[in-house]
Amino acid sequence: MPPIPPARQRVVEVIADLGIGQSPRWRYGSGLLIGGRQLLTAAHVVDDAVEVTIRRPDKSSLSAVLENALIGEPDARGLDMALLDVPEADELPPVRLALVDRTVSIGARIEGCAAVGYPQWTEIRRDADGPAIRETAQVFGHIPPLSGLVEGLLSLEVTSTPHPLPGAGTALAESEWSGMSGAAVFAPDPSGNGGEVLVGVVAEHSPRRGKQNITVLPLDRLTNRATGPRNAEEWWRRLDVADPMHLPKITGRNVRIEYPPAVRERQPALDLTLPPTPAEDNAYRFAFIARKTRFVDREALLAELEEFAGGPESFSWWSVGGEAGVGKSRLALEAMLRLDLTWRAGFLPRDKDQGFRWDEWRPLYPTFITVDYASLRIPEVQAMVRAINMAVKAGSLDWPVRVLLLDRAPDVTQLSGWGQAVMAAHLQPNRFKEPLILEGLGEEDALALASEVAGPGNAQAALELLRHGDVESRPLFVSFAADALRTGTKQGLKSALDLTRAFWRRTIETFWTRARDAELDALCLATLTGGMSIRTLSDPAWSGLGVPQANTGLRENLSWMYALDNSRSQEGPRIRPLQPSFAGEVFVLDRLQGAVELGHDPSKGLLRAAWRHSPHEVSGFVQRAFSDLPDHPVMEFLFEAGPEPGDVNANKVWSSCLSACVSSRLAVSDQELALKAFKQLLKLAEEIRTDEILSDAAFTAAALISHLGQEHHELAVRTLRDLELAFQKLYRGPAQVAAMPPLHSIDCRS
């Protein structure tokens, strides 16, 4: 990756000569060399100029060309933007651009924004008779995305300046800040990889709205039908943007209501997360957090979620079910982003599942908790719901709490694992409504989504790819099909697996051209473990397992692949799990299958490392993969590649995982795969004879035989006989015989 030139090579002063006889003759502004030899500034800085010169920080001057310049309207209500060639400038790589997402919650704002320009107050004259020069000034602040919606402008709310701004109602052009117009405004890169992105230019030559407010013209002016030029494609070409629909969007963060430390320390901290939005034009472009496409056909559902959040109950919960790729997580994200600033909302991290003190937790603000893959977290959800409801009954819940459960099962509470007492006392009384079941998009909305990804010319063909497949019109697979058409892939894309494999082929060919086995293995590990610090790769416990080493080359390549998340500064960069989750499952399973076909044994390498690092996360991955891709050829191998025999705790997790796999297949009447999973559970019970694993096997046996007895009586009886023999071998000694489950009481006739 070529080195990024420092900002000092890009920031320039713009001097427009209005011609002899004009008063004033000279107009001053700011600009940025955005890439190639292109200058970006405000239109009103260079409008009506006969010559334009730029002056760099070293005070060397270069001429800009007006003949082929793109100059918009010199009015912030229009396209107050200009692009000019500077033939003698250095050839620079393009600046990364982004759009500000204005469909956010009331409490959102974009922190860490900045601009550099040449305002008049920086003008200095070293000698009385010498020329005056202007110094650069850098300002910092935040952008509130919902300010300026009527005129479509942004506001940079300045928090730090080297010189006071003029009073409200004064135009910068009429103050000592004149000359700042045209300065580029930057915000933090939404990918979380560090760096910054250009979001607009200072267009402040109208009266200012507030004491610390600078008006910014956003880049989306070019896409607006009312303000965009007819030659918008030429503007985007010179901005080095092939498709503006693929530009990343910045959502900002909700403003936090901070309480005194003494209040916060009375209880455990609940750190809900709204994951950082990755840049869209990369491997993570279809992750729900990328918000790559407009959210279509879901307004009625969002209204129901708004009703759920705004109800009078102190505590309420609801569940959303639907198949992979139907948009459950995106729906939850959009609903949480629409909550106002009084709410603390986000996804519950998996590290809160183990031992979080829910009995002691009391919300300090209205709280909206989303639990993804709830079927994999039933014990923790029960503990959370029980504790919150007990607080309600005790009158100690000062703020409303909402819990949203997401799962691929239509009704997660119908799965095994829920305690009947908890269900009766705490879950059923607080359910908002019957489960919300998401389905695919309607024809019109699916066509609109495909058109957004692939263009109108390919949209209908993209939907035709799905008509005879197994994915209906689930948004993820509509996007995959449209992306395939857009890039010329048209053959053999009928199933979810076909579409996803084609997605990964395009990703590797387009975005991962530098990826080696080391980077791909690291991504496999991160996906199996739910994300991991890159430092973990250097853990001595992993020596000899073939885990890639965290050297400089690996870090640079993963960063280049947008696979690193730098938002958690304390633990350093984290390797992102591949998203969407279904796509991550396919990637990992296919890579494991490739290793097996080459004669390698991943159970002694990557899988063993993953089990050592995060047994609960690996268990969740196996359960999701078994549910989504039960026929994948590597699934049988995955069932046999559990934790090391000596790791008792990990094997307890593995036992629960196998039991859950049996339940998930029984829920869809897949007796064959349920029996396969159960045989592996029995094998585990024979190898590791702990009470917990034996109990899992016994209760799973009871559920399995009862289910089989409803329609397959002979198979149920035969399975029961086999189980009795197995348990007689397992339960040896008086104490174990006494503890043996009463298999004879299982009713094979249901």
ZIVENNOR-V589798 format. One record per pair of residues at least 6 apart in sequence whose C-alpha atoms are under 7 Angstrom apart, sorted by sequence separation. I is the first residue (numbers start at 0). J is the second residue. D is the distance in Angstrom with one decimal. If there is no record, write none. Layout:
BEGIN
i=(I I)
j=(J J)
d=(D D)
END
This chain:
BEGIN
i=(18 32 33 54 72 73 124 147 171 188 207 220 221 235 277 285 321 390 465 470 483 492 525 557 565 577 664 730 17 31 32 53 54 71 72 124 146 147 187 188 220 221 284 450 565 594 610 642 707 708 16 17 30 31 52 53 71 123 124 146 187 188 319 450 564 565 609 642 664 665 684 707 16 30 31 52 53 71 122 123 144 165 186 187 335 449 563 564 664 684 730 15 16 30 52 53 70 71 122 123 185 186 203 221 279 335 536 563 564 591 14 15 29 51 52 70 122 143 185 186 203 278 536 537 563 564 704 14 15 51 69 70 121 122 142 185 186 202 276 277 279 446 449 536 537 562 563 641 661 684 14 69 121 142 184 185 201 202 276 446 536 562 660 13 14 68 69 121 141 142 183 184 201 202 274 13 68 140 141 184 200 201 462 534 661 681 704 12 13 28 68 117 140 141 183 184 199 200 464 533 660 661 680 12 13 27 117 140 183 184 199 200 11 12 26 65 117 118 139 140 182 183 199 480 11 64 116 117 138 139 140 181 182 198 199 461 476 479 657 723 10 11 63 64 115 116 139 181 198 461 657 10 63 64 115 116 138 139 180 181 343 347 9 10 63 115 138 179 180 342 343 344 345 346 347 9 62 114 115 137 180 341 342 343 344 345 346 347 458 461 479 657 9 114 341 342 343 344 345 346 410 470 113 114 136 468 469 470 61 113 357 452 467 468 469 521 654 46 112 113 352 409 445 457 42 111 112 358 449 453 457 464 465 15 42 111 112 357 449 452 453 464 15 17 42 43 110 111 304 452 517 17 18 42 43 110 247 373 453 716 16 17 109 110 171 172 247 373 374 439 440 445 449 453 610 715 15 16 108 109 170 171 246 301 365 366 367 368 369 370 371 372 373 439 440 16 108 109 170 245 246 364 365 366 367 368 369 370 371 372 439 440 618 622 15 16 108 170 245 361 363 365 366 367 368 369 370 371 439 518 607 614 618 625 712 15 43 107 108 170 362 385 712 14 15 42 169 170 374 388 615 626 658 14 41 42 168 169 532 602 614 618 622 654 13 14 41 42 168 377 518 532 533 708 709 13 40 41 167 168 377 381 385 532 533 584 651 655 705 708 709 12 13 40 167 287 384 532 533 592 651 654 658 705 708 11 12 39 40 167 287 514 531 532 705 11 12 39 101 167 513 530 531 697 704 706 11 38 39 101 166 530 685 701 705 10 11 37 38 99 530 588 37 38 164 530 37 38 164 529 36 37 7 36 511 525 36 510 525 526 525 526 36 36 36 157 522 35 36 120 156 157 522 34 35 119 120 156 34 35 118 119 155 156 526 34 35 118 119 154 155 34 118 119 154 155 544 545 546 33 34 118 154 155 189 544 33 117 118 153 154 544 117 152 153 116 152 153 152 153 523 544 152 116 115 541 114 115 114 114 113 114 113 273 112 113 271 272 273 76 112 271 272 314 111 112 271 272 111 271 272 271 313 327 524 528 527 499 191 323 190 313 314 315 316 317 318 319 320 321 322 524 528 189 190 191 254 313 314 315 316 317 318 319 320 321 29 189 190 253 313 314 315 316 317 318 319 320 321 529 29 189 190 320 321 528 28 189 267 320 527 528 320 527 267 266 267 308 527 266 266 97 99 96 97 98 95 96 97 95 96 12 325 316 317 325 315 316 317 320 325 314 315 316 317 319 320 321 315 318 319 320 321 317 318 319 320 321 98 98 79 307 75 41 41 40 75 40 78 109 108 109 107 108 296 107 108 93 107 108 103 106 107 78 98 100 106 296 325 326 29 77 78 97 98 99 100 295 324 325 28 29 96 97 98 99 100 324 325 27 28 29 30 31 97 98 99 324 28 29 30 31 97 324 28 29 30 41 40 41 282 282 281 104 105 103 104 105 106 103 104 105 106 104 105 375 415 323 286 287 286 285 283 192 192 190 192 192 193 191 192 191 191)
j=(24 38 39 60 78 79 130 153 177 194 213 226 227 241 283 291 327 396 471 476 489 498 531 563 571 583 670 736 24 38 39 60 61 78 79 131 153 154 194 195 227 228 291 457 572 601 617 649 714 715 24 25 38 39 60 61 79 131 132 154 195 196 327 458 572 573 617 650 672 673 692 715 25 39 40 61 62 80 131 132 153 174 195 196 344 458 572 573 673 693 739 25 26 40 62 63 80 81 132 133 195 196 213 231 289 345 546 573 574 601 25 26 40 62 63 81 133 154 196 197 214 289 547 548 574 575 715 26 27 63 81 82 133 134 154 197 198 214 288 289 291 458 461 548 549 574 575 653 673 696 27 82 134 155 197 198 214 215 289 459 549 575 673 27 28 82 83 135 155 156 197 198 215 216 288 28 83 155 156 199 215 216 477 549 676 696 719 28 29 44 84 133 156 157 199 200 215 216 480 549 676 677 696 29 30 44 134 157 200 201 216 217 29 30 44 83 135 136 157 158 200 201 217 498 30 83 135 136 157 158 159 200 201 217 218 480 495 498 676 742 30 31 83 84 135 136 159 201 218 481 677 31 84 85 136 137 159 160 201 202 364 368 31 32 85 137 160 201 202 364 365 366 367 368 369 32 85 137 138 160 203 364 365 366 367 368 369 370 481 484 502 680 33 138 365 366 367 368 369 370 434 494 138 139 161 493 494 495 87 139 383 478 493 494 495 547 680 73 139 140 379 436 472 484 70 139 140 386 477 481 485 492 493 44 71 140 141 386 478 481 482 493 45 47 72 73 140 141 334 482 547 48 49 73 74 141 278 404 484 747 48 49 141 142 203 204 279 405 406 471 472 477 481 485 642 747 48 49 141 142 203 204 279 334 398 399 400 401 402 403 404 405 406 472 473 50 142 143 204 279 280 398 399 400 401 402 403 404 405 406 473 474 652 656 50 51 143 205 280 396 398 400 401 402 403 404 405 406 474 553 642 649 653 660 747 51 79 143 144 206 398 421 748 51 52 79 206 207 411 425 652 663 695 52 79 80 206 207 570 640 652 656 660 692 52 53 80 81 207 416 557 571 572 747 748 53 80 81 207 208 417 421 425 572 573 624 691 695 745 748 749 53 54 81 208 328 425 573 574 633 692 695 699 746 749 53 54 81 82 209 329 556 573 574 747 54 55 82 144 210 556 573 574 740 747 749 55 82 83 145 210 574 729 745 749 55 56 82 83 144 575 633 83 84 210 576 84 85 211 576 84 85 56 85 560 574 86 560 575 576 576 577 88 89 90 211 576 90 91 175 211 212 577 90 91 175 176 212 91 92 175 176 212 213 583 92 93 176 177 212 213 93 177 178 213 214 603 604 605 93 94 178 214 215 249 604 94 178 179 214 215 605 179 214 215 179 215 216 216 217 587 608 217 182 182 608 182 183 183 184 184 185 185 345 185 186 344 345 346 150 186 345 346 388 186 187 346 347 187 347 348 348 391 405 605 609 609 582 275 407 275 398 399 400 401 402 403 404 405 406 407 609 613 275 276 277 340 399 400 401 402 403 404 405 406 407 116 276 277 340 400 401 402 403 404 405 406 407 408 616 117 277 278 408 409 616 117 278 356 409 616 617 410 617 359 359 360 401 620 360 361 196 198 196 197 198 196 197 198 197 198 117 437 429 430 438 429 430 431 434 439 429 430 431 432 434 435 436 431 434 435 436 437 434 435 436 437 438 218 219 202 431 202 180 181 181 216 182 220 251 251 252 251 252 440 252 253 239 253 254 250 253 254 226 246 248 254 444 473 474 178 226 227 246 247 248 249 444 473 474 178 179 246 247 248 249 250 474 475 178 179 180 181 182 248 249 250 475 180 181 182 183 249 476 181 182 183 200 200 202 506 510 510 336 337 336 337 338 339 337 338 339 340 339 340 619 662 581 578 579 579 579 578 558 561 561 563 564 565 564 565 565 566)
d=(6.0 4.6 6.5 4.5 5.2 5.2 6.3 5.6 5.0 5.6 6.8 5.9 4.3 7.0 6.7 6.5 7.0 5.6 6.4 6.8 6.6 5.3 5.6 6.2 6.5 4.8 6.7 5.4 5.2 5.6 6.4 5.6 6.5 5.0 5.1 4.6 6.3 6.9 6.3 4.5 5.7 6.7 6.5 6.9 4.6 6.9 6.3 6.1 6.9 5.3 6.1 6.0 6.5 5.3 6.6 5.4 5.5 5.5 6.5 6.5 4.4 5.3 6.8 4.7 5.5 6.5 6.7 6.0 6.5 6.2 5.8 5.2 5.0 5.5 6.7 5.7 6.3 5.4 6.3 5.5 6.9 6.7 5.5 6.2 6.0 4.8 5.9 5.1 5.3 5.7 6.6 5.7 6.7 4.6 4.6 6.9 6.3 6.0 5.4 6.1 6.1 5.5 6.3 6.1 6.0 6.9 6.7 5.4 6.3 6.7 6.8 5.1 6.5 6.2 5.7 4.3 4.1 6.7 5.4 6.5 5.2 7.0 6.6 6.0 4.7 6.3 5.2 5.9 6.3 5.4 5.5 6.5 5.3 6.3 5.8 4.5 6.8 5.9 5.4 5.6 6.3 5.9 6.7 5.7 6.1 5.7 5.8 6.8 4.5 6.9 4.8 5.1 5.1 4.9 5.9 5.8 6.0 5.4 5.1 6.6 5.6 5.4 7.0 5.8 6.5 5.8 6.5 7.0 5.8 6.0 6.8 6.0 4.5 5.8 6.8 4.9 4.7 6.2 5.4 5.3 5.4 6.2 6.9 6.6 5.8 6.3 6.8 6.1 5.2 5.8 6.8 6.1 5.3 6.7 6.0 5.5 6.0 5.3 6.8 6.4 6.5 6.2 6.3 4.6 6.2 6.7 6.2 4.2 4.5 6.9 5.3 6.8 6.1 6.1 6.6 6.6 4.9 7.0 5.7 4.7 5.4 6.5 4.3 6.6 5.3 6.1 5.5 6.1 6.7 5.9 6.6 5.4 5.3 5.9 5.2 5.2 7.0 6.2 5.9 7.0 6.2 5.9 6.2 5.4 6.6 5.5 5.2 5.0 6.0 5.0 6.9 4.8 5.7 6.2 5.6 6.7 5.8 6.7 5.0 6.2 6.6 6.2 5.3 6.6 4.5 4.4 4.9 7.0 5.4 6.3 6.2 5.7 6.6 6.0 5.9 4.7 6.2 5.8 6.5 6.9 5.9 6.7 4.8 4.9 4.5 5.8 4.6 5.5 6.5 6.3 6.4 5.9 7.0 5.5 6.6 5.6 6.3 6.0 6.1 6.0 6.0 6.7 5.5 6.8 6.9 4.5 5.4 6.0 6.6 4.4 5.7 6.5 6.5 5.0 6.5 6.5 6.3 6.6 5.8 6.2 5.3 6.1 6.5 6.3 5.5 7.0 5.3 5.0 6.1 5.0 6.9 6.5 6.1 6.9 5.5 6.2 5.3 5.8 6.1 5.9 5.8 6.2 5.6 6.4 6.1 4.0 6.8 6.0 6.6 6.2 5.2 4.5 6.0 5.0 6.9 4.5 4.9 5.7 6.6 6.4 5.4 5.6 5.3 6.7 5.8 5.0 4.9 5.8 6.4 6.2 5.3 6.8 5.2 4.8 5.7 5.9 5.6 5.8 6.7 5.0 6.6 5.5 6.3 6.0 5.0 6.5 5.9 6.1 5.8 6.1 6.3 5.7 5.6 4.5 6.2 5.1 5.8 6.3 5.1 6.1 6.9 5.6 5.0 4.9 4.7 4.8 4.7 5.0 4.8 4.8 4.2 6.7 6.9 6.6 6.0 6.1 4.5 4.9 5.9 6.3 6.8 6.0 6.3 6.0 6.2 6.1 6.1 6.5 6.7 6.5 6.4 5.6 6.3 7.0 6.3 4.6 6.5 6.8 6.1 4.2 6.1 6.8 6.4 5.8 6.5 4.7 4.7 5.7 6.0 6.2 6.4 6.9 6.6 5.2 5.4 4.4 4.4 5.6 6.6 5.1 6.7 5.6 6.0 5.9 6.1 6.0 4.2 4.8 4.7 6.6 6.5 6.6 6.1 4.3 5.8 4.7 5.9 5.5 5.4 6.0 6.7 6.9 5.7 5.9 5.5 6.0 6.8 6.7 6.8 4.6 5.2 5.5 6.5 5.3 5.7 6.6 6.6 4.1 6.1 5.4 6.1 6.7 6.0 6.1 5.3 6.1 5.0 5.8 6.7 4.7 5.1 6.9 5.3 6.1 5.5 5.6 6.4 4.9 5.3 4.7 7.0 6.6 5.5 6.3 6.1 6.8 4.8 5.5 6.9 6.0 5.4 5.6 6.4 6.2 5.1 6.9 6.7 6.4 5.1 6.9 5.1 6.4 5.7 6.2 7.0 4.9 4.9 6.7 6.6 5.6 5.8 6.1 6.9 5.3 6.1 6.0 6.2 6.7 6.2 4.0 4.9 5.6 5.7 6.6 5.7 5.2 6.6 4.8 6.8 5.0 5.6 6.1 6.9 7.0 5.0 5.0 6.2 4.8 4.8 6.2 6.7 5.4 5.8 6.5 6.5 4.9 6.6 4.6 5.5 6.1 5.1 3.8 5.3 5.8 5.7 6.3 6.6 5.7 6.5 5.6 6.0 4.3 4.8 6.7 5.9 4.4 5.3 5.5 4.8 5.9 5.7 6.8 5.5 6.8 4.9 5.1 6.1 6.2 5.5 6.4 5.5 6.8 6.4 5.2 6.1 6.2 6.3 7.0 5.8 4.7 5.8 6.3 5.4 5.2 5.5 6.7 6.4 4.7 6.3 6.3 4.4 4.7 5.1 6.9 6.2 6.8 5.4 6.7 6.3 5.3 7.0 6.7 6.8 6.6 6.6 6.1 6.5 6.0 6.2 6.6 6.6 6.8 5.8 6.7 5.6 6.5 5.6 6.2 6.0 6.8 5.0 6.2 5.5 6.5 5.6 6.8 6.3 4.4 5.0 5.2 4.6 5.1 4.5 5.0 5.1 4.8 5.2 5.3 3.7 6.4 6.3 5.9 6.6 5.7 6.2 5.8 6.5 5.2 6.4 6.0 5.8 5.7 4.7 5.5 6.0 5.0 6.7 6.1 6.6 4.4 6.7 5.6 6.3 5.3 7.0 5.8 5.9 6.4 6.1 5.3 6.9 6.0 6.9 5.1 6.1 5.9 5.1 4.7 5.4 6.3 6.2 6.1 6.6 6.2 5.8 6.3 5.0 5.2 5.5 6.9 6.0 6.8 5.9 5.7 6.6 5.8 6.2 5.7 5.9 5.1 4.7 4.8 5.0 6.6 6.3 5.8 6.2 6.6 6.5 6.4 6.6 6.8 5.9 6.3 4.2 4.1 6.8 6.5 6.3 4.1 4.8 6.3 5.5 5.5 6.7 4.8 6.3 6.7 4.0 6.9 6.5 4.7 6.0 6.0 6.7 5.5 5.3 6.1 4.6 6.6 6.1 5.3 6.8 5.5 6.3 5.5 5.5 6.2 5.8 5.7 4.0 5.6 6.9 5.1 4.8 4.9 5.2 6.2 6.6 5.1 5.7 5.9 5.2 6.9 5.7 6.3 6.5 4.7 5.3 4.8 5.0 6.3 7.0 6.7 6.0 4.8 6.5 6.8 6.9 6.3 5.7 6.6 5.9 4.6 6.9 5.4 4.0 6.9 5.5 5.9 5.4 4.8 3.9 5.6 5.8 6.0 6.6 6.4 5.1 6.9 4.7 6.5 5.9 6.8 6.9 7.0 6.2 5.8 6.9 5.2 5.6 5.4 5.8)
END
